[in-house]
Amino acid sequence: MPTPDLASALSDISIGAITLSKLVPAILTFLVCLLGMRLISKLVVKVMEKSKRLDGTLQGFIRSSVKIILWFTTTMIVADTLGIKMTSVVALISVAGLALSLSIQKIMSNLFSGVTLLITKPFVADDYVTVAGKSGKIKTVGLFYTVMDSPDNTAISIPNSDVTASAIVNFSAENLRRVDMHFSASYDDKTETVKNAILSVAAEDERIMQDPAPFVALNAFNDSSIDYVARLWCKNSDYWDVYFHMNERVREKFEEQGIEMTYAHMNVHIMEK
């Protein structure tokens, strides 16, 4: 056990204005705060996981906000333990904030845009969207970035300000989705024969709704073919399965009924004089 003189000598050791007698309690305080931060973070995560009202985007924003608040609180507590006056710390933060405000306009714009996205909710976690020229499934909305996964499993991070400034196309917002498809047939094939062939394929697929009923019509006269449009309704989750199935089955149906699926070509007629 150190003698009183040794203890006094150790306590006089200082780094600037911070003495060892203040530094040791500050370190212990920091470790306790660090433990408390981890416990609070885990508690917040468990509470959010049990809540059915918080989607993944909002959970990510809350986690980021709680982390910032906890670190700020820890800094204030440790500073107080070191004997640094809180008024000085607050004044320093205010001055620093004013100095940085001009240089972090983009960051603040992303922050407020993130809050806007969480309030307006143009999308939620797992929605498939096209935003700022990128398409993918929404993963989370953070303080500064919106993160989504592309179809090829690539993580895409878009600044929140770019998200709010662009048009957002949400393909998952509605339960039903219309499948618009185009098929071409020869001028030699009768219109009703082509339309009935496409409608018969649509009737075979149980995923295609009959109310609204499938719609097929002659759409345009092209140089080498006639274009037919088909409009079909299905559940949002069945969109691509219906799309690919229709392409395959319509081709097979055309072959069965002798309907010619034409391609761009030119007929040359030689006139004899």
C-alpha angles and dihedrals in degrees: 000000000000117000119245090255092051092047090050091049092050092048090054092059107108143178104213106308094342114094126203090247088063097037097058095053089045091055091048090048090051092051091050090048090048090054090047091051092054093048093048092047092052090047092051091050092050092049091050092048090055093047115092094194096063115081123200095266093055092044091056091050092049092049091052093047094048091050092053093047092049093050091048091050092048091051091052093048094048091046090053090050090054089054096252110148113244092221089060092049093049091047090049091050091049093051092045090048091052092048093048097043093088094047096047100046090119091051092050090046089055090048095052090041088055090053089048091053092050092049099044095036101203085171141005134210115302093020113136109229144164112223134159090358094305129106128204149104116296113246105173145332110230131186092274109006139047109218124203137167118237121222090261090054098257118146112234120195115195123184109251092233090059090051095053092044095054135066112268118213110194112194093180099052095095129050093225129050132188119233111213114196136172127209129182128215137176123271086239093065118088116248095230092049092055094044093048091049092055093044092050090056090050090051091054094059113080091198091067111086122233092204107080085033122229112268126209125175142159104267109179146349108239128189094259104015148015116256120222124193123211122195116193133173125218141148114292092243091054097052101106095037090055092044096053094040092053092051092052098042096044090056090050091046092051090052091049093052097039095247112155117229099206131203132203109296142141128233114214118201117196113209117207117215 
